[in-house]
Amino acid sequence: MYQTQQQQLTQKEKLYFQDQLHHEQVCLNKCNTYLNQVQDPQAKNSIQQVQRDCEEKVNFLQNFLQQAGFPQN
């Protein structure tokens, strides 16, 4: 997505990115839950799109934090 180099983040920036990562993971978990409950095909497609977007953001933030020297569990 973006060219990455060793990033120099402040502690505040690290916490911001970790917080955003957490929010995206919550979004992903909610999408998974809703997909198991929804029957309407249009609603299911919409949720799947949001799910893909959240997955991309989770992967990006995890990689970004790892390359910045803050590996995630």
DSSP file (Angstrom, degrees, kcal/mol; ACC not computed):
  #  RESIDUE AA STRUCTURE BP1 BP2  ACC     N-H-->O    O-->H-N    N-H-->O    O-->H-N    TCO  KAPPA ALPHA  PHI   PSI    X-CA   Y-CA   Z-CA
    1    1 A M              0   0    0      0, 0.0     2,-0.3     0, 0.0    59,-0.0   0.000 360.0 360.0 360.0 -56.1    0.0    0.0    0.0
    2    2 A Y        -     0   0    0      0, 0.0     2,-0.3     0, 0.0     0, 0.0  -0.919 360.0-104.7-123.5 150.5    2.7    2.5    1.1
    3    3 A Q        -     0   0    0     -2,-0.3     2,-0.4     1,-0.0     0, 0.0  -0.576  45.3-154.3 -68.9 136.7    6.4    2.4    0.8
    4    4 A T        +     0   0    0     -2,-0.3     2,-0.3     3,-0.0    60,-0.0  -0.926  23.2 167.4-122.1 142.9    7.7    1.6    4.2
    5    5 A Q        -     0   0    0     -2,-0.4     2,-0.5     0, 0.0    62,-0.0  -0.820  60.8 -60.6-131.9 173.9   11.0    2.3    5.9
    6    6 A Q        -     0   0    0     -2,-0.3     2,-0.3     1,-0.1    62,-0.2  -0.474  65.2-145.1 -59.5 115.6   12.0    2.0    9.5
    7    7 A Q        -     0   0    0     60,-0.5     2,-0.8    -2,-0.5    -1,-0.1  -0.624   8.9-145.1 -89.7 143.1    9.5    4.5   11.1
    8    8 A Q        +     0   0    0     -2,-0.3     2,-0.4    61,-0.0    61,-0.1  -0.895  29.3 177.7-106.6 101.7   10.3    6.6   14.1
    9    9 A L        -     0   0    0     -2,-0.8     2,-0.1    59,-0.3    -2,-0.0  -0.797  26.1-128.1-105.9 145.4    7.1    6.9   16.1
   10   10 A T     >  -     0   0    0     -2,-0.4     4,-2.5     1,-0.1     5,-0.2  -0.427  33.3-106.8 -77.7 166.0    6.6    8.7   19.3
   11   11 A Q  H  > S+     0   0    0      1,-0.2     4,-2.3     2,-0.2     5,-0.2   0.888 122.6  53.5 -60.8 -38.8    4.9    6.8   22.1
   12   12 A K  H  > S+     0   0    0      2,-0.2     4,-2.1     1,-0.2    -1,-0.2   0.905 109.2  47.7 -63.7 -42.1    1.7    8.8   21.6
   13   13 A E  H  > S+     0   0    0      2,-0.2     4,-2.6     1,-0.2     5,-0.2   0.906 110.1  52.9 -65.2 -41.5    1.7    7.9   17.9
   14   14 A K  H  X S+     0   0    0     -4,-2.5     4,-2.5     1,-0.2    -2,-0.2   0.930 110.1  47.9 -58.2 -46.0    2.3    4.2   18.7
   15   15 A L  H  X S+     0   0    0     -4,-2.3     4,-2.4     1,-0.2    -1,-0.2   0.881 110.0  52.9 -64.2 -38.2   -0.7    4.3   21.1
   16   16 A Y  H  X S+     0   0    0     -4,-2.1     4,-2.4     2,-0.2    -2,-0.2   0.943 112.0  44.4 -61.4 -48.4   -2.8    6.0   18.5
   17   17 A F  H  X S+     0   0    0     -4,-2.6     4,-2.4     1,-0.2    -2,-0.2   0.879 113.2  50.7 -66.6 -37.9   -2.1    3.3   15.9
   18   18 A Q  H  X S+     0   0    0     -4,-2.5     4,-2.2    -5,-0.2    -1,-0.2   0.893 110.5  50.3 -65.7 -38.4   -2.5    0.5   18.4
   19   19 A D  H  X S+     0   0    0     -4,-2.4     4,-2.1     2,-0.2    -2,-0.2   0.915 111.0  48.3 -64.3 -43.4   -5.9    2.0   19.3
   20   20 A Q  H  X S+     0   0    0     -4,-2.4     4,-2.3     1,-0.2    -2,-0.2   0.895 109.2  53.8 -64.3 -39.4   -7.0    2.2   15.7
   21   21 A L  H  X S+     0   0    0     -4,-2.4     4,-2.2     1,-0.2    -1,-0.2   0.923 107.7  50.9 -59.2 -44.6   -5.9   -1.4   15.2
   22   22 A H  H  X S+     0   0    0     -4,-2.2     4,-2.2     1,-0.2    -2,-0.2   0.915 109.2  50.5 -59.9 -44.0   -8.0   -2.4   18.1
   23   23 A H  H  X S+     0   0    0     -4,-2.1     4,-2.3     1,-0.2    -1,-0.2   0.894 110.5  49.3 -62.9 -40.0  -11.1   -0.6   16.6
   24   24 A E  H  X S+     0   0    0     -4,-2.3     4,-2.3     2,-0.2    -1,-0.2   0.868 109.5  52.0 -67.7 -35.9  -10.5   -2.3   13.2
   25   25 A Q  H  X S+     0   0    0     -4,-2.2     4,-2.3     2,-0.2    -2,-0.2   0.882 109.0  50.4 -67.2 -37.8  -10.3   -5.7   14.9
   26   26 A V  H  X S+     0   0    0     -4,-2.2     4,-2.5     2,-0.2    -2,-0.2   0.925 109.7  51.4 -63.1 -44.5  -13.6   -5.0   16.7
   27   27 A C  H  X S+     0   0    0     -4,-2.3     4,-2.4     1,-0.2    -2,-0.2   0.921 109.9  49.5 -56.8 -45.9  -15.1   -4.0   13.4
   28   28 A L  H  X S+     0   0    0     -4,-2.3     4,-2.2     1,-0.2    -1,-0.2   0.907 110.5  49.5 -62.1 -43.8  -13.9   -7.3   11.9
   29   29 A N  H  X S+     0   0    0     -4,-2.3     4,-2.0     1,-0.2    -1,-0.2   0.894 110.9  49.9 -63.7 -40.3  -15.3   -9.3   14.8
   30   30 A K  H  X S+     0   0    0     -4,-2.5     4,-3.0     2,-0.2     5,-0.2   0.910 108.9  52.1 -65.2 -41.6  -18.7   -7.6   14.5
   31   31 A C  H  X S+     0   0    0     -4,-2.4     4,-2.7     1,-0.2    -2,-0.2   0.924 108.7  50.7 -59.7 -44.2  -18.8   -8.3   10.7
   32   32 A N  H  X S+     0   0    0     -4,-2.2     4,-1.1     1,-0.2    -1,-0.2   0.903 112.5  47.0 -60.7 -41.5  -18.1  -12.0   11.3
   33   33 A T  H  X S+     0   0    0     -4,-2.0     4,-0.6     1,-0.2     3,-0.5   0.938 113.2  47.6 -64.5 -47.6  -20.9  -12.1   13.9
   34   34 A Y  H >X S+     0   0    0     -4,-3.0     4,-2.4     1,-0.2     3,-1.1   0.869 105.5  59.1 -64.6 -36.8  -23.4  -10.3   11.6
   35   35 A L  H 3< S+     0   0    0     -4,-2.7    -1,-0.2     1,-0.3    -2,-0.2   0.839 104.3  51.9 -61.4 -31.6  -22.5  -12.5    8.6
   36   36 A N  H 3< S+     0   0    0     -4,-1.1    -1,-0.3    -3,-0.5    -2,-0.2   0.656 116.9  39.4 -77.2 -14.8  -23.6  -15.5   10.6
   37   37 A Q  H << S+     0   0    0     -3,-1.1    -2,-0.2    -4,-0.6     2,-0.2   0.724  94.6  89.9-105.5 -27.1  -26.9  -13.9   11.5
   38   38 A V     <  +     0   0    0     -4,-2.4     0, 0.0     1,-0.1     0, 0.0  -0.488  39.8 176.9 -81.9 140.7  -28.0  -12.1    8.3
   39   39 A Q        +     0   0    0     -2,-0.2    -1,-0.1     5,-0.0    -4,-0.0   0.689  52.0  98.5-108.8 -30.0  -30.1  -13.8    5.6
   40   40 A D     >  -     0   0    0      1,-0.1     4,-2.6     2,-0.1     5,-0.2  -0.440  65.9-145.2 -67.0 124.7  -30.6  -11.0    3.1
   41   41 A P  H  > S+     0   0    0      0, 0.0     4,-2.4     0, 0.0     5,-0.2   0.868  97.8  50.6 -61.1 -38.4  -28.1  -11.3    0.2
   42   42 A Q  H  > S+     0   0    0      2,-0.2     4,-2.2     1,-0.2     5,-0.2   0.919 112.4  46.3 -66.7 -41.9  -27.7   -7.6   -0.3
   43   43 A A  H  > S+     0   0    0      2,-0.2     4,-2.6     1,-0.2     5,-0.2   0.917 111.6  52.4 -64.4 -41.9  -27.1   -7.0    3.4
   44   44 A K  H  X S+     0   0    0     -4,-2.6     4,-2.4     1,-0.2    -2,-0.2   0.911 109.0  49.7 -60.6 -43.0  -24.6   -9.9    3.4
   45   45 A N  H  X S+     0   0    0     -4,-2.4     4,-1.9     2,-0.2    -1,-0.2   0.905 110.9  49.7 -62.6 -41.9  -22.8   -8.4    0.4
   46   46 A S  H  X S+     0   0    0     -4,-2.2     4,-2.1     2,-0.2    -2,-0.2   0.921 111.8  47.7 -63.0 -44.1  -22.5   -5.0    2.2
   47   47 A I  H  X S+     0   0    0     -4,-2.6     4,-2.7     1,-0.2    -1,-0.2   0.890 109.2  54.1 -64.9 -39.1  -21.2   -6.6    5.4
   48   48 A Q  H  X S+     0   0    0     -4,-2.4     4,-2.4     2,-0.2    -1,-0.2   0.873 107.5  50.8 -63.5 -36.2  -18.7   -8.6    3.4
   49   49 A Q  H  X S+     0   0    0     -4,-1.9     4,-2.3     2,-0.2    -2,-0.2   0.929 111.7  46.3 -65.7 -45.0  -17.4   -5.4    1.8
   50   50 A V  H  X S+     0   0    0     -4,-2.1     4,-2.6     1,-0.2    -2,-0.2   0.902 111.2  54.1 -62.4 -40.0  -17.0   -3.8    5.2
   51   51 A Q  H  X S+     0   0    0     -4,-2.7     4,-2.6     2,-0.2    -2,-0.2   0.923 108.2  48.1 -60.2 -45.7  -15.3   -6.9    6.4
   52   52 A R  H  X S+     0   0    0     -4,-2.4     4,-2.4     1,-0.2    -1,-0.2   0.909 111.3  51.1 -62.2 -41.6  -12.8   -6.8    3.5
   53   53 A D  H  X S+     0   0    0     -4,-2.3     4,-2.1     1,-0.2    -2,-0.2   0.919 111.2  47.5 -61.3 -43.9  -12.1   -3.1    4.3
   54   54 A C  H  X S+     0   0    0     -4,-2.6     4,-2.8     2,-0.2    -2,-0.2   0.905 110.2  52.6 -64.5 -41.4  -11.5   -3.9    7.9
   55   55 A E  H  X S+     0   0    0     -4,-2.6     4,-2.7     1,-0.2     5,-0.2   0.916 108.9  49.8 -60.7 -43.1   -9.2   -6.8    7.1
   56   56 A E  H  X S+     0   0    0     -4,-2.4     4,-2.5     1,-0.2    -1,-0.2   0.915 112.7  46.9 -61.5 -42.7   -7.1   -4.6    4.8
   57   57 A K  H  X S+     0   0    0     -4,-2.1     4,-2.9     2,-0.2     5,-0.2   0.902 111.5  50.8 -67.5 -40.9   -6.8   -2.0    7.6
   58   58 A V  H  X S+     0   0    0     -4,-2.8     4,-2.6     2,-0.2     5,-0.2   0.944 112.9  46.2 -60.6 -48.0   -5.9   -4.5   10.2
   59   59 A N  H  X S+     0   0    0     -4,-2.7     4,-2.4     2,-0.2     5,-0.2   0.916 113.8  48.6 -62.0 -43.3   -3.2   -6.0    8.0
   60   60 A F  H  X S+     0   0    0     -4,-2.5     4,-2.9    -5,-0.2    -2,-0.2   0.947 113.3  46.0 -62.2 -48.7   -1.9   -2.6    7.1
   61   61 A L  H  X S+     0   0    0     -4,-2.9     4,-2.6     2,-0.2     5,-0.2   0.891 112.5  50.6 -64.8 -39.2   -1.7   -1.4   10.7
   62   62 A Q  H  X S+     0   0    0     -4,-2.6     4,-2.3    -5,-0.2    -1,-0.2   0.939 114.4  43.9 -62.7 -46.1   -0.1   -4.6   11.9
   63   63 A N  H  X S+     0   0    0     -4,-2.4     4,-2.7    -5,-0.2     5,-0.2   0.915 113.6  51.4 -64.3 -42.9    2.6   -4.4    9.2
   64   64 A F  H  X S+     0   0    0     -4,-2.9     4,-1.4    -5,-0.2   -57,-0.2   0.935 112.6  44.6 -59.9 -48.4    3.1   -0.7    9.8
   65   65 A L  H  <>S+     0   0    0     -4,-2.6     5,-3.2     2,-0.2    -1,-0.2   0.888 113.0  51.9 -65.6 -38.7    3.5   -1.1   13.6
   66   66 A Q  H ><5S+     0   0    0     -4,-2.3     3,-1.6    -5,-0.2    -2,-0.2   0.933 110.8  47.1 -63.1 -45.5    5.8   -4.1   13.1
   67   67 A Q  H 3<5S+     0   0    0     -4,-2.7   -60,-0.5     1,-0.3    -1,-0.2   0.744 107.4  57.8 -69.4 -21.7    8.0   -2.2   10.7
   68   68 A A  T 3<5S-     0   0    0     -4,-1.4   -59,-0.3    -5,-0.2    -1,-0.3   0.435 127.4-100.2 -85.9   1.1    8.1    0.7   13.1
   69   69 A G  T < 5S+     0   0    0     -3,-1.6    -3,-0.2    -4,-0.2    -2,-0.1   0.678  95.0 109.1  92.0  18.7    9.5   -1.6   15.7
   70   70 A F      < -     0   0    0     -5,-3.2    -3,-0.1    -6,-0.2    -2,-0.1  -0.638  52.2-165.5-125.9  73.0    6.3   -2.3   17.6
   71   71 A P        -     0   0    0      0, 0.0     2,-0.3     0, 0.0    -8,-0.1  -0.254  14.5-132.3 -61.4 146.5    5.4   -6.0   16.9
   72   72 A Q              0   0    0    -10,-0.2   -10,-0.0     1,-0.1   -54,-0.0  -0.678 360.0 360.0 -99.2 154.3    1.8   -7.0   17.8
   73   73 A N              0   0    0     -2,-0.3    -1,-0.1     0, 0.0     0, 0.0   0.480 360.0 360.0 -68.6 360.0    0.9  -10.1   19.7
